[in-house]
Structure formats: structure tokens, C-alpha cells
Amino acid sequence: MSESKTSVAPANSSGSKKQTAKMLGFGGFFAMTASMVMTVYAYPNFASSGLHLIFFLILGGVFWFLPVALVAAEMATVKGWENGGIFAWVGNTLGKRWGFSALFYQWFQITVGFVTMAFFVLAAISYIVGWDALYNNPLVMFIGVAIIVWGLTLTQLGGTKLTARIAKVGFFGGVLIPAVVLLIGLIAYLATGGVSQLHFNMNGFVPDFTQVSTLVIFASFILAFAGVEASASHVNELKNPGKIYPMVMIVLCILTIVLDTLGGLAVAMTMTEAQLDANLSTGVVTAFANIFDAHFGCGWFVYIIAFLLAAGVLAEISSWIVGPSRALLDTADEGIIPRSLAKTNKHGVSVKIVVIQGIVVTIWDAVLCGSMALSGGSGSSISYLTAVGLTVVIYLVGYILFFLGYFKLIFKGKDHERAFNVFGGTVGKCIVAGIGLLLTVFALIVSFFPPSQLDAQSGTVYVATLIICWVVSVAIPFVVYALRKHWNGGIDHDPPTIPSKKMLAAAAATSSSAPAPAKSEPAQKQAASADAHSSDSPPKEQS
């Protein structure tokens, strides 16, 4: 699959890049990563599965999120792989073509995800201003999403430092605080006579695996945990990557499982099934309204929460805008995409790549709002569910390559120095990666079945949109890679691979026989004179 002996995106190897300042500590990096992963707007998705949400969150958290986090922690700290994120990890193991494909899927899925997140922002704003068209009129939604995405795109041209600040404020104000308020409100709701819409029984915890419609919802749980590896493109900006990165991954895994479980239960206990099915994008705001407005009569408080929720999602979008797009810079340096895209502004942001990203998001915006119009519905659930499903199926292809690349690192890259290792040696690494890979394939398969919330017409639109868009999305990186010669001066670089021990030994021998530093002009003349009188000395071969 790969032949070359060079590596993809070695640390600070690009001539177009300056040495990156170590500006991120634990707090900033945790907030940036958490804002990519932890979301409050996904709680209605979890709640729609009832008590099954506990099973799915534990299954996804322990057997998928944790393997991804651990594998990403090891691969991100391999010496020489600090830049490029998943592009470097997969590219240095399976080959440059596959590395670019994995990075493309990571980037492309979030262009769909932006629309999903923007749908929620519009729903929150619609509650505040009392304009329902923001979440049930396809044309108004299309315009609203475009304004949000392009507005945030402009704010992210200030670079990573600004993104970290926005992420901190958005995470604590828009994710952590609303989640805590929701839990406190739920306790007060139940303590003052509020009726739980969720009835607990032991048979309700484990889903019926014979019902595909029950398992389809698992895709939304995978999406809730996805993205933890995306912040690895910033690992070279950490003050102590070998210590901070693994610590952030483990803490984030535990916190995500706990908050998502409690948040999903809170929504399920305060919303009827009809409310959940009506519009998933407005669900979490409705849950707050059921507690603080309908039960306690504090409607004004819900407006504040809706504003905080919208701010938190806007911060999440901001974090994603510069993460994967930053990693694309390395593919431009490699000549896979036009090298002109590698040009950055004074803050290290490629304006051209970010603008292209905005255009792609706008196209997805049109496709998803169009699917809503085709389904004949007046609610945004069809658009929301299609966006979630499409995000998952694109992303999971990248995760399959991610785990396959790690397997090759396990067996072919044992000599590579890294600051962190997955526990258990070779056997432990294989078990962790194997579980993650199997669950990834399972989630990919079930994602192509329509969710039970959709009627027959909407289900047909859902499946058709999903399959067509997925096939096109999977093919795009291979087409781009095949055309790389057109913008690479006609030069083709073989895909790189992890060097074998023989290759490493050959490289060391070449290094030891490298020419000595240049001598001064008098010394060169003296050496040339000596060589002219030494006829028995064979000429040295140029390396």
C-alpha cells in the first residue's frame, strides 16, 4: 500500500511554517477539545432512546470513545508526527493517499456538522425571539445557517489563541453551566411534584438487538463522542504534550459519559415522546421550558438558558473551523492540494482553506434544507436527522483508516519514540484498537437504516440522501489525490510508510557517511592539492 521512505508532515518540517509557540496549557486545550466533543443540544437524541441511553452511552464511551482517545494520544505523541493530526498518523502508516483520505473525511464531516449545530442555534434563537420560521421554514433556515457559518468563519481568522479563548467561554458558559442547571432543575422539579415521563424498569436498560430501528439511534451516540482526536493538530502547541494530551483525553472521556448520561435522562424525564419526536433541534430548550416555565413559572430564566446554549454551540463551531482546516495545510505542503492554499495570514490561518470550507458548508446547507422541503414536513427533524446520519457515516470511514493505521504502527513502528503508550503492550494495544474498530464498523452499517422517528416518505428521502452523499464524499479524496500532479508541477511523490528496521539502519549509515562541513577556501585548495598527489586514493562517491 505504500513504498516511500519519507514521512508525512514531520514536526515543523514545512518550509512555509514557523516554529509554533507553546501557548496552550491544560485548561485551554481541555476547553478547546471539550467544546468539540461535549454538547448539550444532543441530549434530546439520547432521550429519544429512553433508558437505552444509559447502555448506549456506556457502550460508546468505554468501548469506542476511550479507544479513540487512547490511540490518538499515542499516535499524537510519536516523535516527528506532531503536525498534521490524523493525516500524519494514517499517512505514516498506510500511505499518503490514505492519510489524506482520513483527514478529508474528518474535515468533510464537520462541514455537515456545522449545519446540524447551526440548526440548534436557530432553534434557540427562535425561542428567544418567538419566530418559529427559524426552525421550520427551509428557506429561512438556509439563510440563517449561512449567516452563522460565515460570521464565525470571519472571527476565526485571528488564529488559535483567539479560538482557545472563545472555546473556554463557550464551554463553561454554554455547556457546563446549562448542564448543571438542567440537573439541579430536574431535582427541584421531581422534589416539588413534577411527573417523570420516563419510567424505570430493569428490562428497559438493554436494547433489543433484533430491532434495527432501535440500534439506529446508536449513531447519534457515536457522534456525541466523535472528534476527540481532531484537536491533535494543536498538539505541537502544548506546553507539555506528553503529559497534557493523555490527561485531557482521559478526563474528557469520564466527564462526557457522566454529563451526557445525566443530561439525556433529564430531558427524557421532562419531555413527552410527542415533544421529542416533533423537533429534535429544539428539544433541549423545550426541556428547560417544561421545568422552569411550565412548572416553576420562571419563563424569563429559559430565555437566558437559550442564549447560553446558543453561545456554547457557536463556540463549538468556532473550535472546529480552525482544527481540521489547519491540518489541511500539511496536505498543501505535500502537494496533494494546491500549494497556494498553504499560504497563511499573520495568525497562521489559511484564509483560502477556511473560505473553501465555508462554501462547502453552504452547499450542505442547501442540500439538507432541500431534503426538508422534499419530505413535505414543516419541522426540521428530517434535516437534523439526515445531517446527523451523514456526519456519522462520513466520519466513521476516517475512523476505520485511523484504527487500521494504528494496527500497522503496533507491528511495524515499535522502534518509534513516543511520549505515551496504550497500556498492555502489543496485546493490550490490539484489544483496545480491535474493540474500537469493530464498534466503528457496526455503527457505520446501522447508520444507513432510517430512524424510527421518520415516516415512510421522510425515511425514503433520508436513505436516498444519505447513500448518494456518502458515496460522493468517500470518492472525493481519491479523485483529488489522483489529480495532484496538475498542481504539483507534474511531480509525483510515492506514499510514505513507517520505515522498517533495515530502512532505519540504512538511514543511520547514510547519516554517518554524510559529507563533512564545508571548509574554508584555503583549506579547500590545500585538500585539492593533496588529493592531486594521492593517486592511490579512490574518489569518494557523492551521496
Buried (B, 14 or more C-beta within 10 A) or exposed (E): EBEBBBBBBBBBBBEEBEEBEEBBEBEBBBBBBBBBBBBBBBBBBBBBBBBBBBBBBBBBBEBBBBBBBBBBBBBBBBEBBBBBBBBBBBBBBBBBBBBBBBBBBBBBBBBBBBBBBBBBBBBBBBBBEEEBBBBBBBEBBBBBBBEBBBEBBEBBBBBBBBBBBBBBBBBBBBBBBBBEBBBEBBEBBBEEEBEEBBEEEEEBBEBEEEEBBBBBBBBBBBBBBBBBBBBBBBBBBBBEBBBBBBBBBEBBBEBBBEBBBBBBBBBBBBBEBEBBBBBBBBBBBBBBBBBBBBBBEEEEBBBBBBBBBBBBBBBBBBBBBBBBBBBBBBBBBBBBBBBEBBEBEEBBBBBBBBBBBBEBBBEBBBBBBBBBBBBEBBBBBBBBBBBBBBBBBBBBBBBBBBBBBBBBBBEBBEEBEBBBBBEEEEEBBBEBBEBBBBBBEBBBEBBBBBBBBBEEEBBBBBBEBBEEBBEEBBEEBBEBBEEBEEBBEEEEBEBBBBBEEEEBEEEEEEEEEEEEEEEEEEEEEEEEEEEEEEEEEEEEEEE
